[in-house]
Amino acid sequence: MLTWTVILVSIMVVIALILNLWRLFAGPDLADRLLALDTMYINSIALIILLGIWFSTTLYFEAALLIAMLGFVSTAALCKYLLRGDIIE
């Protein structure tokens, strides 16, 4: 049962990644593109966690944590750049 669930959810996450990629390229303005990039980080974290469940290893969970930290810092830096024009004051 868990095998089919992981496969089904993985397919759904890949579809969500493809739709986010479309929004990243076809977004009407820069804020929509930034939100699409942030959502792609979240979806890639979900996909990596699903791979960790599939292979029954904890190494993928550590990789997901690393990507989550990088995604948060990069999103905060890009938002600050959009608001002020520079990152470091």
C-alpha positions in Angstrom: 0.0 0.0 0.0 2.8 2.4 0.9 4.6 1.7 -2.4 1.6 2.7 -4.5 1.0 5.8 -2.4 4.6 7.0 -2.8 4.5 6.4 -6.5 1.1 8.3 -6.9 2.3 11.2 -4.7 5.6 11.4 -6.6 3.8 11.7 -9.9 1.6 14.5 -8.5 4.7 16.3 -7.2 6.4 16.0 -10.6 3.3 17.5 -12.3 3.3 20.3 -9.8 7.0 20.9 -10.6 6.2 21.1 -14.3 3.4 23.6 -13.7 5.7 25.7 -11.5 8.3 25.6 -14.2 5.7 26.9 -16.6 4.8 29.7 -14.2 8.5 30.5 -13.8 8.9 31.2 -17.5 5.5 32.6 -18.3 4.8 34.7 -15.2 3.4 38.1 -15.8 5.7 39.9 -13.4 8.8 39.3 -11.3 6.9 38.6 -8.1 5.0 35.7 -9.7 8.3 34.3 -10.9 9.8 34.5 -7.5 6.8 32.7 -5.9 7.1 30.0 -8.6 10.7 29.5 -7.7 10.0 29.3 -4.0 7.2 26.8 -4.7 9.6 24.7 -6.8 12.0 24.6 -3.8 9.1 23.3 -1.6 8.1 20.7 -4.3 11.7 19.5 -4.7 11.9 19.0 -0.9 8.7 17.0 -1.0 10.1 14.9 -3.9 13.4 14.2 -2.0 11.5 13.2 1.1 9.4 10.8 -1.0 12.6 9.3 -2.3 13.9 8.9 1.2 10.7 7.0 2.1 11.0 4.9 -1.1 14.6 3.9 -0.5 14.2 3.7 3.4 17.2 5.8 4.1 17.7 8.9 6.2 20.3 10.5 3.9 17.6 12.0 1.7 16.1 13.7 4.7 19.3 15.5 5.4 19.5 16.6 1.8 15.9 17.9 2.0 16.9 19.9 5.1 19.9 21.4 3.3 17.7 22.4 0.3 15.1 23.9 2.7 17.7 26.1 4.3 19.2 27.3 1.0 15.7 27.9 -0.4 14.7 30.1 2.6 17.9 32.2 2.4 17.7 32.6 -1.3 14.1 33.6 -1.2 14.7 36.2 1.6 17.7 37.6 -0.4 15.7 37.9 -3.6 12.8 39.6 -1.8 15.2 42.0 -0.2 16.8 42.7 -3.6 13.4 43.4 -5.2 12.3 45.8 -2.4 15.5 47.8 -1.9 17.7 47.1 -4.9 20.6 45.8 -2.9 21.1 42.8 -0.6 23.8 44.1 1.8 23.2 47.5 3.4 
